[in-house]
């Protein structure tokens, strides 16, 4: 019984687990932001490319 009480009150490693969970949460949020930013950048490059192509075609005529 004494062993179980000591095991229950032992808090070693608790901070490590909390920091690991916090780091995992930050990593997931950062990954989500990078995915959304990648889609935005893709849209910007697509628009710029189509406008440059239209300008090139208009300039060649």
N, C-alpha and C positions, 0 to 999 in steps of 0.2 A: 504494500500500500504506500509505503514511504517513497518508493521508486516512482510510482505513478504521480504522486504529488510533485516530486522534483521535476519530472518530465513535463508536467502541465505548467509549472511556473518558469521553466527554462525558456528564455526569450532570445537566445543566441541565434543569429542568422535571420531574425525577423526583419531587420533593417535591409539586409541584402535582398530579401524577397521583395520588399516594398520598392526599393530602388530599381530592381529588375522589372517589376510591373510598370512602374512609371516610365522607364526607358522604352519598354515595348509599346506603351500608349503613345508616346511622343513619336516613335518610329512609324506607327500606323497613321497618325495624323499627317506626318511629313510625306509619307507615300501618297496619301490621298491628295494632298496639295500639289505634288509633282505631277500626278496624273491629270488633274484639272488644268494645271498650267501648260502641260504638253498639248492638250487639246486646243487651248487658246492660241498658243504659238503656231500650231499647225494651221489654224484658221487664218491667222495674220499672214503667214507665208503663202497660203493659197490665194488670198486676195491680192497680195503684192505680185505674185507670179502672173495671175490673170490680167492684171492691169498693165504690167510690163509687156506681156504678150500682145495685148490690144494696142499699146503704144507703138510697139515694134511693127505690127502689121499696118497701122495707120501711117507711120513714117516711111514705110517702104513703098506706099502707093503714090 
